Amino acid sequence: MRYSKLLTVVALACVSAASFAQAPASKGEKGGGDAKAEKTKKNKTDPVTAEEKDAATRRTERLFGSDEPLEFTLTADFKATFKSRDTLSIKTQKATLTVKDSSGTAVAIPIEIAPRGHFRLRSDVCNFPPIRLIFSDSGKKGTPFGGQKSLKLGTHCNQKDKEYAEIPVREYAAYETLNMLTDWSYKARLAKVTYVQAGDEKDAVTKYGLLIEDESDMAKRNGGRIFTVRGGTFADMDPQQTATISVFAYYLGNTDWSLYSLHNIRLVITGDRYVPVPYDFDWSGVVYARYAKPDPRLGIPTVQDRLYRGPCLTPNDLAPVLAKYNEHRQDIKAMYAKLPLDDGYRRRAMDYIEDFYHVIGDQRQVKRELIESCAGRASS
């Protein structure tokens, strides 16, 4: 059964894993094998109205329209919050987010928070894991968080590790680069977050964090809706976007994704198009987190060893995608130059990115790295 026929059925027919020969899942993904049937009633497929699109765009612009890090204070019982790390029974904790409104007045917003993630949720990896910010309907008016319901906040992971503290900034650069290449991407914004342990205000610490756009808003401002049914193949997807994100994964040195399993991928449906949008880039070579290891079944020794895992593309398919990278080469350099990064990492990151440009500037390497290495993954 073709993926495009999903709208007419109650459940997804199983698709053979052989029809989607992407490399194995990693970082705790339950990939491989057939996807379980998911009821389409969980996926609204009616067209996005102009009002919905405009509202989502306004919310996104309000929070993500500035390149300046957003400063705010988060006060909570973090010790109690991080005791609950079971993804099947996450408990929320009350917190207060204090941020300046449009007049410059500090506003205290009552919210709830919860730890989130998979690998970084492990206590042996992060003693300060990523957080979900959960807003009520009140208290946000006039602030950058107006209209928001729930947001992901990437954190510094480890309280006393300077390198880990930089990971949100490194990952922000990946989101910003994808924004240059396609509108079908999550907006992101750096934040300077002061974390205050409730009852122990003297122990406050300020770190860079990473705010990620709500997935529903990302979809709606592009005229679509999130679609959660798994089991699709490259051939089912919008070809231009699929080529764009596949080359982007190669650019990043990111193998930690799976279209079939929707691992670090969200699908957006708009009309009869299925558009894949990637997220979560901390396991990529350009970010180069110390904890990041490639799946051993991929046959690469480190995450900095690039491996193309996208569909089979022709030189004509690749030409407009690679042209986008060349168009934004100086923009990418300028972005890295102004970000608050360690100079040693900045040089290594730019060398790694220049290696990518060396590949795409040589047709023989393009053929070897991006065309011949696809291993027939475009078939469905």
Phi, psi and omega per residue, in radians:
M1 nan 2.282 -3.125
R2 -1.231 2.516 -3.134
Y3 -1.057 -0.583 -3.112
S4 -1.170 -0.204 3.116
K5 -1.602 0.100 -3.051
L6 -1.083 -0.513 -3.076
L7 -1.171 -0.285 -3.060
T8 -1.738 0.005 -3.102
V9 -2.139 2.862 3.141
V10 -1.404 -0.619 -3.096
A11 -2.348 2.799 -3.133
L12 -1.417 2.209 3.020
A13 -1.226 2.491 -3.088
C14 -1.148 2.474 3.106
V15 -1.957 2.331 -3.125
S16 -1.071 2.373 3.111
A17 -1.072 -0.484 -3.132
A18 -1.160 -0.384 -3.134
S19 -1.405 -0.116 3.112
F20 -2.352 1.425 -2.949
A21 -1.466 0.782 3.074
Q22 -1.367 2.672 -3.077
A23 -1.091 2.852 -3.009
P24 -1.025 2.735 3.068
A25 -1.175 2.734 3.123
S26 -2.444 3.087 3.107
K27 0.917 0.771 3.029
G28 1.484 0.104 3.140
E29 -1.210 2.480 3.079
K30 -1.615 0.762 -3.063
G31 -1.399 -3.024 -3.108
G32 1.382 2.610 -3.128
G33 1.345 3.063 -3.064
D34 -1.365 2.549 3.083
A35 -1.312 2.508 3.080
K36 -1.278 2.660 3.117
A37 -1.125 2.387 3.093
E38 -2.174 2.334 -3.082
K39 -1.270 2.334 -3.102
T40 -1.233 -0.206 3.105
K41 -1.116 -0.315 3.083
K42 -1.343 -0.208 -3.060
N43 -2.063 1.872 3.052
K44 -1.237 2.285 -3.111
T45 -2.113 0.094 3.093
D46 -1.227 2.647 -3.091
P47 -1.024 2.529 3.074
V48 -1.273 2.278 3.136
T49 -1.362 2.824 3.104
A50 -1.069 -0.630 3.132
E51 -1.144 -0.737 3.109
E52 -1.106 -0.776 -3.128
K53 -1.103 -0.776 -3.135
D54 -1.128 -0.726 -3.134
A55 -1.120 -0.752 3.123
A56 -1.121 -0.706 3.122
T57 -1.110 -0.732 3.130
R58 -1.125 -0.758 3.122
R59 -1.070 -0.746 -3.126
T60 -1.169 -0.767 3.139
E61 -1.111 -0.656 -3.117
R62 -1.072 -0.725 -3.069
L63 -1.663 -0.644 -2.996
F64 -1.916 0.128 -3.066
G65 -1.361 -0.133 -3.128
S66 -1.953 2.565 3.063
D67 -1.520 -0.168 -3.123
E68 -1.353 2.404 3.071
P69 -1.010 2.380 3.136
L70 -1.517 2.165 -3.132
E71 -1.655 2.248 3.033
F72 -2.714 2.880 -3.139
T73 -1.998 2.366 3.118
L74 -2.079 2.003 -3.122
T75 -1.929 2.175 -3.093
A76 -2.876 2.956 2.989
D77 -1.525 1.468 -3.064
F78 -1.173 -0.536 3.120
K79 -1.077 -0.765 3.101
A80 -1.223 -0.667 -3.127
T81 -1.045 -0.767 -3.028
F82 -1.506 -0.015 3.006
K83 -1.245 -0.528 -3.116
S84 -1.639 1.797 -3.098
R85 -2.179 0.284 3.083
D86 -1.473 1.983 -3.065
T87 -1.128 -0.312 -3.133
L88 -1.519 -0.237 -3.135
S89 -2.565 0.961 3.129
I90 -1.158 2.326 3.107
K91 -1.837 2.392 3.109
T92 -1.572 2.722 3.090
Q93 -2.241 2.527 3.080
K94 -1.215 2.528 -3.128
A95 -2.623 2.964 3.063
T96 -2.242 2.220 3.081
L97 -1.874 2.097 -3.117
T98 -1.928 2.134 -3.081
V99 -2.545 2.706 3.117
K100 -1.389 2.435 3.078
D101 -1.510 -3.002 -3.066
S102 -1.111 -0.357 3.119
S103 -1.626 -0.033 -3.127
G104 1.565 0.122 3.139
T105 -1.549 2.349 3.115
A106 -1.236 2.240 -3.117
V107 -2.095 2.248 3.103
A108 -1.657 2.006 -3.090
I109 -1.816 2.121 3.064
P110 -1.299 2.209 -3.139
I111 -2.391 -3.139 2.931
E112 -2.153 2.655 3.110
I113 -2.269 2.774 3.076
A114 -2.665 2.546 3.033
P115 -1.188 2.662 -3.137
R116 -2.531 3.037 3.098
G117 1.951 -2.967 3.117
H118 -2.267 -1.444 -3.119
F119 -1.105 -0.788 -3.103
R120 -1.257 -0.145 3.070
L121 -1.386 -0.255 3.119
R122 -1.196 2.330 -3.089
S123 -1.169 -0.433 3.116
D124 -1.406 -0.115 3.100
V125 -1.816 -0.906 -3.096
C126 -2.209 2.142 2.990
N127 -1.505 -0.100 3.038
F128 -2.410 1.394 -3.006
P129 -1.264 2.990 3.055
P130 -1.007 2.750 -3.012
I131 -2.251 2.562 2.929
R132 -1.810 2.270 3.074
L133 -1.702 2.160 -3.073
I134 -2.055 2.031 -3.046
F135 -1.735 2.590 2.969
S136 -1.551 -3.054 -3.103
D137 -1.434 -0.147 -3.037
S138 -2.075 2.802 2.995
G139 1.559 -0.078 -3.043
K140 -1.764 -0.227 -3.016
K141 -1.017 2.332 3.121
G142 1.474 -0.060 3.126
T143 -1.849 2.924 3.092
P144 -1.071 -0.337 -3.107
F145 -1.604 0.155 3.133
G146 -0.972 2.254 3.109
G147 1.495 -0.171 -3.114
Q148 -1.359 2.581 3.098
K149 -1.966 -0.735 -3.120
S150 -2.708 2.384 -3.118
L151 -2.414 2.572 3.010
K152 -1.516 2.391 3.049
L153 -2.140 1.977 3.023
G154 -1.359 2.358 -3.048
T155 -1.999 -3.083 -3.095
H156 -1.439 -0.077 2.996
C157 1.268 -0.925 -3.077
N158 -2.268 2.167 -3.007
Q159 -1.030 -0.592 -2.975
K160 -1.975 0.245 -3.074
D161 -1.931 1.984 -3.083
K162 -1.156 -0.658 -3.133
E163 -1.162 -0.773 3.093
Y164 -1.068 -0.625 -3.118
A165 -1.095 -0.352 -3.121
E166 -1.563 -0.222 -3.065
I167 -1.007 -0.714 3.091
P168 -1.010 -0.612 3.132
V169 -1.241 -0.735 3.118
R170 -1.089 -0.725 -3.127
E171 -1.245 -0.598 3.060
Y172 -0.975 -0.717 -3.139
A173 -1.062 -0.603 3.107
A174 -1.158 -0.791 3.104
Y175 -1.072 -0.754 -3.133
E176 -1.096 -0.668 3.112
T177 -1.118 -0.774 3.128
L178 -1.129 -0.592 3.059
N179 -1.037 -0.588 3.110
M180 -1.186 -0.501 -3.006
L181 -1.599 -0.525 -3.078
T182 -2.761 2.523 3.029
D183 -1.256 -0.344 3.112
W184 -1.403 1.259 -3.091
S185 -2.787 2.704 3.128
Y186 -1.331 2.384 2.952
K187 -1.345 2.595 3.129
A188 -2.423 2.726 3.089
R189 -2.547 2.354 3.024
L190 -1.233 2.608 3.077
A191 -2.327 2.577 2.953
K192 -1.864 1.808 -2.987
V193 -1.831 2.213 2.994
T194 -1.694 1.997 -3.119
Y195 -1.656 2.171 -3.124
V196 -2.079 2.092 3.057
Q197 -1.265 2.092 -3.116
A198 -0.969 2.272 -3.141
G199 1.514 -0.065 -3.134
D200 -2.507 1.062 -3.027
E201 -1.074 -0.366 -3.131
K202 -1.235 -0.298 -3.054
D203 -1.682 0.485 -3.108
A204 -1.227 2.579 3.105
V205 -2.425 2.453 3.141
T206 -1.953 2.214 -3.101
K207 -2.420 2.769 2.998
Y208 -1.298 2.426 3.052
G209 -2.243 3.031 -3.088
L210 -2.308 1.987 3.069
L211 -1.579 2.325 -3.127
I212 -2.014 2.362 3.138
E213 -0.985 2.483 3.043
D214 -1.022 2.378 -3.049
E215 -1.139 -0.624 3.123
S216 -1.149 -0.686 3.099
D217 -1.160 -0.706 3.091
M218 -0.998 -0.768 -3.119
A219 -1.202 -0.821 -3.045
K220 -1.164 -0.668 -3.137
R221 -1.188 -0.300 3.037
N222 -1.704 0.112 3.074
G223 1.464 0.371 -3.116
G224 -2.382 -3.031 3.125
R225 -2.336 2.673 3.086
I226 -1.166 2.384 -3.110
F227 -2.231 2.043 -2.915
T228 -1.772 0.088 -3.138
V229 -1.258 2.252 -3.122
R230 -1.602 3.002 3.025
G231 1.781 0.074 3.133
G232 -1.321 2.758 3.100
T233 -1.954 2.941 3.089
F234 -0.983 -0.658 -3.076
A235 -1.147 -0.365 3.130
D236 -1.418 -0.272 -2.954
M237 -1.630 2.836 3.019
D238 -0.999 2.077 -2.977
P239 -1.131 -0.688 -3.099
Q240 -1.157 -0.807 3.137
Q241 -1.157 -0.661 3.140
T242 -1.117 -0.735 3.074
A243 -1.118 -0.714 -3.118
T244 -1.082 -0.844 -3.073
I245 -1.316 -0.462 3.110
S246 -1.213 -0.760 3.080
V247 -1.199 -0.611 3.091
F248 -1.071 -0.721 3.095
A249 -1.080 -0.687 3.087
Y250 -1.147 -0.748 3.099
Y251 -1.000 -0.785 -3.134
L252 -1.259 -0.423 -2.913
G253 1.314 0.740 -3.053
N254 -1.941 2.008 3.039
T255 -1.904 0.045 -3.030
D256 -1.580 1.103 3.117
W257 -2.745 2.705 3.101
S258 -2.629 2.097 3.095
L259 -1.213 -0.745 -3.107
Y260 -1.036 -0.751 -3.091
S261 -1.629 -0.041 -3.027
L262 0.941 0.762 3.071
H263 -1.580 1.982 -3.057
N264 1.041 0.502 3.071
I265 -2.379 2.373 2.934
R266 -1.989 2.463 3.060
L267 -1.731 2.405 3.018
V268 -2.020 2.284 3.082
I269 -1.846 2.299 3.071
T270 -2.494 1.971 -3.014
G271 1.116 -2.160 3.108
D272 -1.850 0.336 -3.132
R273 -1.799 2.438 3.004
Y274 -1.975 2.059 -3.010
V275 -2.019 2.007 3.135
P276 -1.438 2.381 -3.131
V277 -2.252 2.081 -3.087
P278 -1.497 2.798 3.049
Y279 -2.711 3.015 3.067
D280 1.136 1.558 -3.001
F281 -2.001 0.291 -3.035
D282 -1.236 -0.323 3.127
W283 -1.637 0.343 -3.125
S284 -1.608 2.822 -3.136
G285 -1.161 -0.594 -3.109
V286 -1.254 -0.590 3.061
V287 -1.313 -0.774 3.013
Y288 0.984 0.932 3.025
A289 -1.201 2.485 -3.073
R290 -1.069 -0.525 -3.095
Y291 -1.407 -0.161 -3.027
A292 -1.377 2.172 3.110
K293 -2.301 2.407 3.092
P294 -1.277 2.679 3.017
D295 -1.043 2.217 -3.087
P296 -1.045 -0.400 -3.141
R297 -1.263 -0.208 3.138
L298 -1.392 -0.331 3.078
G299 1.392 0.335 3.073
I300 -2.037 2.430 -3.036
P301 -1.288 -0.593 -3.122
T302 -2.412 2.890 3.121
V303 -1.209 -0.229 3.110
Q304 -1.481 -0.062 3.033
D305 -1.518 1.937 -3.055
R306 -1.245 2.508 3.089
L307 -2.551 2.064 3.125
Y308 -1.305 2.237 -3.110
R309 -2.180 0.383 -3.102
G310 -1.664 -2.990 -3.117
P311 -1.283 2.863 3.066
C312 -1.238 2.199 -3.105
L313 -2.195 2.631 3.068
T314 -1.588 2.887 3.044
P315 -0.956 -0.633 3.115
N316 -1.185 -0.612 3.072
D317 -1.128 -0.715 -3.051
L318 -1.333 -0.500 -2.995
A319 -0.921 -0.896 -3.117
P320 -1.185 -0.530 3.116
V321 -1.180 -0.855 -3.131
L322 -1.168 -0.542 3.083
A323 -1.079 -0.615 3.104
K324 -1.086 -0.728 3.122
Y325 -1.121 -0.745 3.121
N326 -1.139 -0.613 3.118
E327 -1.102 -0.616 -3.046
H328 -1.856 0.273 -3.103
R329 -1.013 -0.825 -3.133
Q330 -1.249 -0.557 3.091
D331 -1.118 -0.701 3.130
I332 -1.137 -0.772 3.100
K333 -1.046 -0.782 -3.120
A334 -1.112 -0.653 3.122
M335 -1.099 -0.862 -3.138
Y336 -1.093 -0.579 -3.106
A337 -1.127 -0.553 -3.046
K338 -1.725 -0.162 -3.113
L339 -1.291 2.608 3.123
P340 -1.328 1.396 -3.074
L341 -2.143 2.651 2.988
D342 -1.072 2.368 -3.063
D343 -1.084 -0.604 3.106
G344 -1.120 -0.779 3.093
Y345 -1.139 -0.724 -3.109
R346 -1.003 -0.762 3.126
R347 -1.129 -0.753 -3.139
R348 -1.121 -0.706 3.137
A349 -1.119 -0.749 -3.134
M350 -1.192 -0.617 3.060
D351 -1.110 -0.711 -3.140
Y352 -1.130 -0.729 3.125
I353 -1.189 -0.687 3.104
E354 -1.118 -0.554 3.040
D355 -1.058 -0.676 3.081
F356 -1.090 -0.789 -3.127
Y357 -1.155 -0.533 3.063
H358 -1.125 -0.679 3.119
V359 -1.139 -0.898 -3.032
I360 -1.288 -0.188 3.069
G361 -1.559 -0.001 -3.109
D362 -2.195 1.942 -3.057
Q363 -1.048 -0.546 3.105
R364 -1.167 -0.694 3.113
Q365 -1.264 -0.622 3.058
V366 -1.031 -0.783 -3.141
K367 -1.086 -0.782 -3.085
R368 -1.254 -0.775 -2.994
E369 -1.479 -0.632 -2.999
L370 -1.973 -0.354 -3.091
I371 -1.826 -0.974 -3.077
E372 -1.285 -0.351 -3.079
S373 -1.495 -0.002 -3.050
C374 -1.254 -0.391 3.056
A375 0.974 0.625 3.034
G376 1.236 0.447 -3.027
R377 -1.338 -0.079 -3.120
A378 -1.415 -0.259 -3.091
S379 -1.223 2.723 -3.105
S380 -2.236 nan nan
